[in-house]
Structures are given as C-alpha cells and as structure tokens.
C-alpha cells in the first residue's frame, strides 16, 4: 500500500504513525515542493555551454602542446590538462545521474564518451560502484566507498588490520591527501581491470576501443613530442593533479560522517541527509567541486541538474529543521581537518558510531 494513500491516512487517526512511514511521507512532501519549483527541469543551455567549453579547452591544450614542443613549459600544460580533466569527470558524473538530457540513452552515451574518450576511464565500472554508494551511503558492507582498501574507513576494518597496515592506521589521515596524487592512476588501473575481467559489462567492446585509443594515443603523442624524461614528468603532473583535485572534491562528502551497520534499516530521507556533508562556499567552490559541495541535495535528488542544487538547498534545510533532522554543512578546510582526525582515530571509535537519537528505532 502506498504510505501516503487516503486509507492509511484514515487509519492513522486512531494509531500513531510509525517513524519509518512518517519520514517516507515527509520525503514525498519535500519532493513535491522541489518538482513544483521546477528544479528537476533540464538545463540544456548550461550543460551545452559547459560541454562545448571543455571540449574547446581540451583541444586547445593539445594545439599549444604541439607548438611548444620539447620544453619544460609543457608541465604548465600538464597541470592545465589535469584541471580540465577533473571538470570532464564532474560532467561525466552529472550525465551518469541523468542530469543533462531527458533521454536515458543520451545521458548514458554522453557519460560513456566523456569517460572513455576524454578521461580514459570505464563508464561501466564507475556507474556500478557509484550506484551502490548512492543506495547505501556509509553503510558497512554495502557501500563500496567505505570498503576495505588502502585506508580503513570503519572501526571493524581498522581492527582487522595486521602488520604494517595496522601500525600505519593511527596516522593514515596524514597520508590520505598525499596518496590522492595516485588516485588518477588507480582509476585507470581499475578501469582496465574491469574491461579485462567483466565479460558481462554493457558495451564492453566500445569501452575497450575508447580506452585503448585514449590511453595509447596519449602515451604515443607524449613520446613523439617529448623525450622520455619530460614525457614522464608531463604524465606524472597531469595524472597527479587529476587524482588530487578529483579526490579532494569527493572526500568531504561522507568521510567522517556516521558509519552504520549493514543490518540497520533507515528510511531514504534520513539515510541520505545524515550520512552526507555539504560544503559552504560560493561559485568558485561549486566549480572546483563540480557541484558536489551540495552533497545532501544531490543524494536526495540525484537527477537534479547541477545549477539547481543551490536553489534546492534552502528548501531542504528548512524541511530538515522542521522535522528535526540534522543537516551538516561546514567549510572546506574544516571538513578536511575532520577527515584527517577521523581517519587517525577510526580504530578507537565505538563499534556503532551512529549518533542519531532515532537510531534505535531502525535496528533489526
């Protein structure tokens, strides 16, 4: 039965409304307000301008690269390329969430081309991982972003470590950001591994052709124009900056926010709001973070076009205040300090660090 149907509403006149039903109903209320304000409408002028601008900048960098030739000034172009590629990353993210076009097919192929042709990454690998994250943010065993890896993001993962990783865990926050310099390379490795190992990947051969052409052509052009040492330096600067900026934009979204057990059941509204963090700032912050500074609004309305997130924020904040749901918003560097502190102390956190007063109502 629909939780907002008239028959249920009639029943609840005699009985208290269950907490889970009440919060489902409040999300429906918020969603209707957002739709009525037109915030889910496509923003074609915004996105076409961004697409054309980024493609022109990408092409311009390579034209200048050809004219500059064998020079250490190419490292400036490497840095510029790293920055432009992060913007392509944000564009691919928006398209994967169906924010750009009304057509699912157009969104899907735009994201696939942006990922494969311009960045050299697998669209299929990223969308699978990111969809699981959106469904269960910061839920242990369900969210791949807090799974086992180089860093321990949960108390149980930290306590399970042995040897050198265990000794490094109390200081892992200090090397989190430096290691983001390797994130770009890690994304490429994961993409290639996915194409090799996942035979059932949708449009696998198209993605393989795009990645092979992009990565192979990239290395070939560098070695044709530059000697090996300068080519390696160009590759390192571009890849390092790409990973650092992309990682620094995604990191504040959820790290240091509550981690919940995989068995905990939480309604959609609280699941997305309580596990996410917004970042204060103006247009420059939004540009640098690709709109991810409005993480709460993005998680509540994944298909909302990026420029509408700021307009939705006031509605969401007021709605959360009305229903006494904690809404987290901090400055960027405050968020970074929280990340470092959390990663350094995660081993000593409580088994269940979820501090919401309603938590006990959602336990199995």
MIVEX-437701 format. One record per residue (C-alpha): residue in one letter; residue number from 0; x, y, z. Coordinates in nm, 4 decimals. Example, Ala and Ser with C-alpha at 12.3 -4.5 7.8 and 13.67 -1.06 7.14 Angstrom:
BEGIN
A / 0 / 1.2300 / -0.4500 / 0.7800
S / 1 / 1.3670 / -0.1060 / 0.7140
END
This chain:
BEGIN
X / 0 / 0.0000 / 0.0000 / 0.0000
X / 1 / 0.1191 / 0.3492 / -0.0741
X / 2 / 0.2290 / 0.5055 / 0.2610
X / 3 / 0.0570 / 0.8322 / 0.1668
X / 4 / -0.2732 / 0.6784 / 0.0482
X / 5 / -0.6060 / 0.8050 / 0.1921
X / 6 / -0.6837 / 0.4697 / 0.3582
X / 7 / -0.3586 / 0.4751 / 0.5539
X / 8 / -0.4163 / 0.8388 / 0.6471
X / 9 / -0.7563 / 0.7402 / 0.7824
X / 10 / -0.6110 / 0.4530 / 0.9835
X / 11 / -0.3518 / 0.6756 / 1.1486
X / 12 / -0.6231 / 0.8894 / 1.3056
X / 13 / -0.6570 / 0.6207 / 1.5694
X / 14 / -0.2979 / 0.4896 / 1.5809
X / 15 / 0.0431 / 0.6642 / 1.5970
X / 16 / 0.2222 / 0.6934 / 1.2642
X / 17 / 0.5259 / 0.4582 / 1.2548
X / 18 / 0.8525 / 0.6522 / 1.2330
X / 19 / 0.9556 / 0.4900 / 0.9049
X / 20 / 0.6216 / 0.5750 / 0.7399
X / 21 / 0.6332 / 0.9305 / 0.8740
X / 22 / 0.9754 / 1.0005 / 0.7204
X / 23 / 0.8791 / 0.8423 / 0.3884
X / 24 / 0.5822 / 1.0780 / 0.3843
X / 25 / 0.7981 / 1.3812 / 0.4607
X / 26 / 1.0314 / 1.2963 / 0.1719
X / 27 / 0.7294 / 1.2797 / -0.0573
X / 28 / 0.6280 / 1.6228 / 0.0703
X / 29 / 0.9750 / 1.7636 / 0.0004
X / 30 / 0.9902 / 1.6012 / -0.3424
X / 31 / 0.6608 / 1.7592 / -0.4443
X / 32 / 0.7852 / 2.1032 / -0.3404
X / 33 / 1.1057 / 2.0592 / -0.5395
X / 34 / 0.9178 / 1.9467 / -0.8500
X / 35 / 0.6658 / 2.2296 / -0.8183
X / 36 / 0.9584 / 2.4775 / -0.8091
X / 37 / 1.0826 / 2.3383 / -1.1419
X / 38 / 1.4194 / 2.2345 / -1.0003
X / 39 / 1.4222 / 1.8996 / -1.1818
X / 40 / 1.3848 / 2.0550 / -1.5280
X / 41 / 1.6746 / 2.0007 / -1.7708
X / 42 / 1.9232 / 2.2884 / -1.8003
X / 43 / 2.0285 / 2.2457 / -2.1627
X / 44 / 2.1904 / 2.5882 / -2.2115
X / 45 / 2.4081 / 2.5393 / -1.9029
X / 46 / 2.5277 / 2.1924 / -1.9995
X / 47 / 2.5780 / 2.2562 / -2.3709
X / 48 / 2.7868 / 2.5625 / -2.2820
X / 49 / 2.9928 / 2.3521 / -2.0423
X / 50 / 3.0391 / 2.0682 / -2.2928
X / 51 / 3.1492 / 2.2996 / -2.5751
X / 52 / 3.3809 / 2.4973 / -2.3449
X / 53 / 3.5520 / 2.1882 / -2.2048
X / 54 / 3.5993 / 2.0272 / -2.5473
X / 55 / 3.7468 / 2.3540 / -2.6788
X / 56 / 3.9835 / 2.3796 / -2.3815
X / 57 / 4.0904 / 2.0161 / -2.4215
X / 58 / 4.1625 / 2.0657 / -2.7920
X / 59 / 4.3353 / 2.3988 / -2.7273
X / 60 / 4.5740 / 2.2423 / -2.4770
X / 61 / 4.6886 / 1.9866 / -2.7343
X / 62 / 4.7287 / 2.2515 / -3.0067
X / 63 / 4.9505 / 2.4580 / -2.7763
X / 64 / 5.1331 / 2.1376 / -2.6755
X / 65 / 5.2257 / 2.0786 / -3.0409
X / 66 / 5.3525 / 2.4362 / -3.0833
X / 67 / 5.5565 / 2.4429 / -2.7593
X / 68 / 5.7382 / 2.1200 / -2.8426
X / 69 / 6.0346 / 1.9983 / -2.6397
X / 70 / 6.0221 / 2.2304 / -2.3394
X / 71 / 5.9786 / 2.2127 / -1.9639
X / 72 / 5.6999 / 2.4716 / -2.0066
X / 73 / 5.4900 / 2.1723 / -2.1105
X / 74 / 5.4439 / 2.0982 / -1.7405
X / 75 / 5.2174 / 2.4022 / -1.7186
X / 76 / 5.0038 / 2.2460 / -1.9896
X / 77 / 5.0109 / 1.9176 / -1.7972
X / 78 / 4.8663 / 2.0969 / -1.4949
X / 79 / 4.6031 / 2.2670 / -1.7114
X / 80 / 4.5099 / 1.9310 / -1.8640
X / 81 / 4.4737 / 1.7776 / -1.5176
X / 82 / 4.2335 / 2.0548 / -1.4163
X / 83 / 4.0274 / 2.0281 / -1.7373
X / 84 / 4.0016 / 1.6500 / -1.6998
X / 85 / 3.8588 / 1.6856 / -1.3479
X / 86 / 3.5872 / 1.9071 / -1.4956
X / 87 / 3.5189 / 1.6331 / -1.7509
X / 88 / 3.4940 / 1.3973 / -1.4557
X / 89 / 3.2240 / 1.6102 / -1.2958
X / 90 / 3.0446 / 1.6339 / -1.6311
X / 91 / 3.0514 / 1.2548 / -1.6699
X / 92 / 2.9167 / 1.2233 / -1.3161
X / 93 / 2.6250 / 1.4551 / -1.3968
X / 94 / 2.5453 / 1.2686 / -1.7158
X / 95 / 2.5578 / 0.9297 / -1.5430
X / 96 / 2.2981 / 1.0635 / -1.2995
X / 97 / 2.0755 / 1.1675 / -1.5959
X / 98 / 2.1044 / 1.5354 / -1.5091
X / 99 / 2.1822 / 1.6620 / -1.8593
X / 100 / 1.9286 / 1.5160 / -2.1042
X / 101 / 1.5738 / 1.3871 / -2.0745
X / 102 / 1.6760 / 1.0767 / -2.2713
X / 103 / 1.8370 / 0.7967 / -2.0727
X / 104 / 2.0259 / 0.6858 / -2.3855
X / 105 / 2.1718 / 1.0329 / -2.4446
X / 106 / 2.2837 / 1.0586 / -2.0833
X / 107 / 2.4310 / 0.7095 / -2.0860
X / 108 / 2.6343 / 0.7594 / -2.4037
X / 109 / 2.7436 / 1.1105 / -2.3109
X / 110 / 2.8843 / 0.9786 / -1.9847
X / 111 / 3.0452 / 0.6831 / -2.1646
X / 112 / 3.2135 / 0.9071 / -2.4249
X / 113 / 3.3243 / 1.1651 / -2.1692
X / 114 / 3.4701 / 0.8904 / -1.9509
X / 115 / 3.6310 / 0.6848 / -2.2261
X / 116 / 3.7393 / 0.9348 / -2.4924
X / 117 / 3.8421 / 1.2302 / -2.2780
X / 118 / 3.9467 / 1.0705 / -1.9463
X / 119 / 4.0357 / 0.7144 / -2.0420
X / 120 / 3.8112 / 0.5610 / -1.7747
X / 121 / 3.5469 / 0.2890 / -1.7823
X / 122 / 3.1926 / 0.4224 / -1.7564
X / 123 / 3.0589 / 0.0761 / -1.6696
X / 124 / 3.2990 / 0.0273 / -1.3787
X / 125 / 3.2295 / 0.3674 / -1.2271
X / 126 / 2.8478 / 0.3646 / -1.2588
X / 127 / 2.8211 / 0.0217 / -1.0958
X / 128 / 3.0327 / 0.1317 / -0.8000
X / 129 / 2.8699 / 0.4720 / -0.7653
X / 130 / 2.5142 / 0.3370 / -0.7824
X / 131 / 2.5865 / 0.1058 / -0.4893
X / 132 / 2.7257 / 0.4007 / -0.2953
X / 133 / 2.4146 / 0.6127 / -0.3549
X / 134 / 2.1860 / 0.3294 / -0.2456
X / 135 / 2.3667 / 0.2778 / 0.0876
X / 136 / 2.5971 / 0.5697 / 0.1757
X / 137 / 2.8317 / 0.4875 / 0.4654
X / 138 / 2.6634 / 0.1529 / 0.5298
X / 139 / 2.9263 / -0.1019 / 0.6224
X / 140 / 2.9425 / -0.3960 / 0.3839
X / 141 / 2.7096 / -0.2243 / 0.1362
X / 142 / 2.8837 / 0.0995 / 0.0353
X / 143 / 3.1971 / 0.0229 / -0.1719
X / 144 / 3.3412 / 0.3634 / -0.0834
X / 145 / 3.3950 / 0.2518 / 0.2778
X / 146 / 3.5087 / -0.0988 / 0.1893
X / 147 / 3.8477 / -0.2499 / 0.2686
X / 148 / 4.1411 / -0.0972 / 0.0839
X / 149 / 4.4450 / 0.1210 / 0.1364
X / 150 / 4.2584 / 0.3116 / 0.4092
X / 151 / 4.0417 / 0.1821 / 0.6921
X / 152 / 3.7203 / 0.3838 / 0.6914
X / 153 / 3.5367 / 0.1817 / 0.9577
X / 154 / 3.6309 / 0.0692 / 1.3105
X / 155 / 3.5952 / -0.3003 / 1.2190
X / 156 / 3.8235 / -0.2595 / 0.9165
X / 157 / 4.0844 / -0.0816 / 1.1299
X / 158 / 4.0764 / -0.3501 / 1.3998
X / 159 / 4.1084 / -0.6291 / 1.1439
X / 160 / 4.4399 / -0.4959 / 1.0146
X / 161 / 4.7677 / -0.6677 / 1.0944
X / 162 / 5.1369 / -0.5937 / 1.0420
X / 163 / 5.2468 / -0.2719 / 0.8709
X / 164 / 4.8918 / -0.1581 / 0.7756
X / 165 / 4.7903 / -0.1846 / 1.1433
X / 166 / 5.0897 / 0.0249 / 1.2531
X / 167 / 5.0102 / 0.2909 / 0.9931
X / 168 / 4.6387 / 0.3150 / 1.0701
X / 169 / 4.6738 / 0.5648 / 1.3614
X / 170 / 4.8468 / 0.8024 / 1.1171
X / 171 / 4.6580 / 0.7202 / 0.7981
X / 172 / 4.4852 / 1.0582 / 0.7986
X / 173 / 4.8209 / 1.2298 / 0.7409
X / 174 / 4.8945 / 1.0428 / 0.4210
X / 175 / 4.5377 / 1.0397 / 0.2878
X / 176 / 4.5727 / 1.3578 / 0.0803
X / 177 / 4.9288 / 1.2902 / -0.0442
X / 178 / 4.8136 / 0.9487 / -0.1687
X / 179 / 4.5360 / 1.1146 / -0.3679
X / 180 / 4.8150 / 1.2025 / -0.6119
X / 181 / 4.7972 / 0.8344 / -0.7117
X / 182 / 4.4172 / 0.8260 / -0.7336
X / 183 / 4.4093 / 0.9111 / -1.1051
X / 184 / 4.6397 / 0.6212 / -1.1839
X / 185 / 4.4337 / 0.3913 / -0.9603
X / 186 / 4.1165 / 0.4838 / -1.1503
X / 187 / 4.2801 / 0.3924 / -1.4810
X / 188 / 4.4062 / 0.0606 / -1.3437
X / 189 / 4.0595 / -0.0264 / -1.2069
X / 190 / 3.9025 / 0.0621 / -1.5427
X / 191 / 4.1392 / -0.1622 / -1.7385
X / 192 / 4.0938 / -0.4465 / -1.4896
X / 193 / 3.7154 / -0.4196 / -1.5227
X / 194 / 3.7294 / -0.4398 / -1.9020
X / 195 / 3.9514 / -0.7478 / -1.8845
X / 196 / 3.7662 / -0.9326 / -1.6081
X / 197 / 3.3976 / -0.8452 / -1.6568
X / 198 / 3.2739 / -1.0234 / -1.9662
X / 199 / 2.9163 / -0.9138 / -1.8978
X / 200 / 2.9988 / -0.5407 / -1.8957
X / 201 / 2.7497 / -0.3489 / -2.1088
X / 202 / 2.9060 / -0.2094 / -2.4293
X / 203 / 3.2340 / -0.3650 / -2.3230
X / 204 / 3.3951 / -0.3545 / -2.6684
X / 205 / 3.3010 / 0.0084 / -2.7227
X / 206 / 3.4601 / 0.0981 / -2.3910
X / 207 / 3.7677 / -0.1101 / -2.4707
X / 208 / 3.8107 / 0.0706 / -2.8019
X / 209 / 3.7751 / 0.4122 / -2.6374
X / 210 / 4.0165 / 0.3367 / -2.3561
X / 211 / 4.2734 / 0.1783 / -2.5871
X / 212 / 4.2613 / 0.4719 / -2.8265
X / 213 / 4.2676 / 0.7329 / -2.5498
X / 214 / 4.5430 / 0.5860 / -2.3329
X / 215 / 4.7518 / 0.4530 / -2.6205
X / 216 / 4.7223 / 0.7755 / -2.8181
X / 217 / 4.8059 / 0.9838 / -2.5105
X / 218 / 5.1306 / 0.8000 / -2.4397
X / 219 / 5.2240 / 0.7936 / -2.8094
X / 220 / 5.1790 / 1.1706 / -2.8503
X / 221 / 5.3848 / 1.2427 / -2.5392
X / 222 / 5.6723 / 1.0253 / -2.6626
X / 223 / 5.6602 / 1.1680 / -3.0150
X / 224 / 5.6892 / 1.5293 / -2.8995
X / 225 / 5.8908 / 1.4929 / -2.5776
X / 226 / 6.1945 / 1.2909 / -2.4706
X / 227 / 6.1135 / 1.0096 / -2.2228
X / 228 / 6.2055 / 1.2114 / -1.9107
X / 229 / 5.9865 / 1.5094 / -1.9952
X / 230 / 5.7083 / 1.2811 / -2.1184
X / 231 / 5.7122 / 1.1006 / -1.7835
X / 232 / 5.7097 / 1.4332 / -1.5980
X / 233 / 5.4133 / 1.5558 / -1.8070
X / 234 / 5.2257 / 1.2324 / -1.7404
X / 235 / 5.3042 / 1.2490 / -1.3669
X / 236 / 5.1950 / 1.6108 / -1.3217
X / 237 / 4.8732 / 1.5635 / -1.5178
X / 238 / 4.7801 / 1.2351 / -1.3515
X / 239 / 4.8749 / 1.3534 / -1.0018
X / 240 / 4.6776 / 1.6765 / -1.0221
X / 241 / 4.3790 / 1.4986 / -1.1772
X / 242 / 4.3647 / 1.2490 / -0.8897
X / 243 / 4.4263 / 1.5086 / -0.6201
X / 244 / 4.1545 / 1.7511 / -0.7322
X / 245 / 3.9007 / 1.4777 / -0.8023
X / 246 / 3.9711 / 1.3013 / -0.4735
X / 247 / 3.9696 / 1.6248 / -0.2735
X / 248 / 3.6264 / 1.7061 / -0.4184
X / 249 / 3.4739 / 1.3664 / -0.3328
X / 250 / 3.6429 / 1.3136 / 0.0063
X / 251 / 3.4457 / 1.5722 / 0.2114
X / 252 / 3.1117 / 1.4264 / 0.1064
X / 253 / 3.0931 / 1.1374 / 0.3535
X / 254 / 3.4249 / 1.0647 / 0.5285
X / 255 / 3.3870 / 1.1389 / 0.8987
X / 256 / 3.0086 / 1.1205 / 0.8822
X / 257 / 2.8241 / 0.8384 / 1.0651
X / 258 / 2.9029 / 0.4808 / 0.9654
X / 259 / 2.6129 / 0.2412 / 1.0176
X / 260 / 2.5983 / -0.1398 / 1.0316
X / 261 / 2.4890 / -0.3219 / 0.7185
X / 262 / 2.1840 / -0.4591 / 0.9025
X / 263 / 2.0461 / -0.1194 / 1.0052
X / 264 / 1.7312 / -0.0114 / 0.8236
X / 265 / 1.6940 / 0.3628 / 0.7694
X / 266 / 1.4392 / 0.5488 / 0.5602
X / 267 / 1.5605 / 0.7194 / 0.2420
X / 268 / 1.5399 / 1.0782 / 0.3692
X / 269 / 1.7497 / 1.0252 / 0.6824
X / 270 / 1.9841 / 0.7811 / 0.5105
X / 271 / 2.0876 / 1.0443 / 0.2587
X / 272 / 2.0882 / 1.3516 / 0.4853
X / 273 / 2.2541 / 1.2124 / 0.7974
X / 274 / 2.5387 / 1.0410 / 0.6103
X / 275 / 2.6278 / 1.3397 / 0.3898
X / 276 / 2.8080 / 1.6698 / 0.4414
X / 277 / 2.7677 / 1.9958 / 0.2499
X / 278 / 3.0499 / 2.2444 / 0.1980
X / 279 / 2.9944 / 2.6174 / 0.2321
X / 280 / 3.1225 / 2.8491 / -0.0405
X / 281 / 3.0354 / 3.0458 / -0.3494
X / 282 / 3.0590 / 2.9833 / -0.7225
X / 283 / 3.4329 / 2.9046 / -0.7066
X / 284 / 3.3732 / 2.6246 / -0.4557
X / 285 / 3.0958 / 2.4872 / -0.6750
X / 286 / 3.3225 / 2.4999 / -0.9802
X / 287 / 3.6149 / 2.3324 / -0.8026
X / 288 / 3.3924 / 2.0597 / -0.6552
X / 289 / 3.1667 / 2.0098 / -0.9574
X / 290 / 2.8567 / 2.0890 / -0.7511
X / 291 / 2.9394 / 1.8149 / -0.5000
X / 292 / 2.9512 / 2.0800 / -0.2280
X / 293 / 2.5701 / 2.0369 / -0.2305
X / 294 / 2.6067 / 1.6693 / -0.1467
X / 295 / 2.2907 / 1.6389 / 0.0607
X / 296 / 2.0704 / 1.7811 / -0.2132
X / 297 / 2.2478 / 1.5666 / -0.4735
X / 298 / 2.1852 / 1.2493 / -0.2730
X / 299 / 1.8207 / 1.3354 / -0.2198
X / 300 / 1.7671 / 1.4241 / -0.5872
X / 301 / 2.0432 / 1.2554 / -0.7944
X / 302 / 1.8924 / 1.3591 / -1.1285
X / 303 / 1.8651 / 1.7269 / -1.0337
X / 304 / 2.0797 / 1.9419 / -1.2701
X / 305 / 2.3874 / 2.0838 / -1.1013
X / 306 / 2.2872 / 2.4543 / -1.1182
X / 307 / 1.9571 / 2.3781 / -0.9412
X / 308 / 2.1207 / 2.2278 / -0.6317
X / 309 / 2.1921 / 2.5668 / -0.4737
X / 310 / 1.8288 / 2.6693 / -0.5191
X / 311 / 1.7101 / 2.3439 / -0.3617
X / 312 / 1.9320 / 2.3865 / -0.0569
X / 313 / 1.7062 / 2.6314 / 0.1271
X / 314 / 1.4049 / 2.4028 / 0.0796
X / 315 / 1.5993 / 2.1013 / 0.2081
X / 316 / 1.7449 / 2.2862 / 0.5076
X / 317 / 1.4059 / 2.4219 / 0.6093
X / 318 / 1.2488 / 2.0778 / 0.5659
X / 319 / 1.5162 / 1.9141 / 0.7821
X / 320 / 1.4808 / 2.1808 / 1.0512
X / 321 / 1.1040 / 2.1338 / 1.0532
X / 322 / 1.1385 / 1.7579 / 1.1058
X / 323 / 1.4401 / 1.7812 / 1.3413
X / 324 / 1.6810 / 1.6020 / 1.1066
X / 325 / 2.0446 / 1.7020 / 1.1495
X / 326 / 2.1804 / 1.8866 / 0.8432
X / 327 / 2.5610 / 1.9113 / 0.8262
X / 328 / 2.7339 / 2.1987 / 0.6471
X / 329 / 3.0935 / 2.3071 / 0.7100
X / 330 / 3.3775 / 2.4978 / 0.5497
X / 331 / 3.6064 / 2.3070 / 0.3132
X / 332 / 3.9175 / 2.3131 / 0.5317
X / 333 / 3.7140 / 2.2301 / 0.8400
X / 334 / 3.5901 / 1.9230 / 0.6524
X / 335 / 3.9473 / 1.8283 / 0.5617
X / 336 / 4.0534 / 1.8565 / 0.9269
X / 337 / 3.7602 / 1.6349 / 1.0253
X / 338 / 3.8651 / 1.3767 / 0.7660
X / 339 / 4.2242 / 1.3622 / 0.8932
X / 340 / 4.1113 / 1.3411 / 1.2569
X / 341 / 3.8535 / 1.0728 / 1.1826
X / 342 / 4.0938 / 0.8539 / 0.9838
X / 343 / 4.3569 / 0.8791 / 1.2586
X / 344 / 4.1121 / 0.7764 / 1.5319
X / 345 / 3.8795 / 0.5385 / 1.3462
X / 346 / 4.0315 / 0.2381 / 1.5214
X / 347 / 3.9173 / 0.3697 / 1.8586
X / 348 / 3.5687 / 0.4683 / 1.7517
X / 349 / 3.2678 / 0.2996 / 1.9008
X / 350 / 3.1502 / -0.0173 / 1.7307
X / 351 / 2.8468 / 0.1785 / 1.6134
X / 352 / 2.9418 / 0.5462 / 1.5735
X / 353 / 2.5915 / 0.6374 / 1.4533
X / 354 / 2.4775 / 0.9070 / 1.6941
X / 355 / 2.1291 / 0.9856 / 1.5653
X / 356 / 1.8693 / 0.9842 / 1.8508
X / 357 / 1.6372 / 0.7842 / 1.6223
X / 358 / 1.8946 / 0.5091 / 1.5585
X / 359 / 1.7416 / 0.2568 / 1.7953
X / 360 / 1.4140 / 0.2709 / 1.6040
X / 361 / 1.5815 / 0.1333 / 1.2917
X / 362 / 1.7783 / -0.1565 / 1.4339
X / 363 / 1.6817 / -0.5106 / 1.3427
END
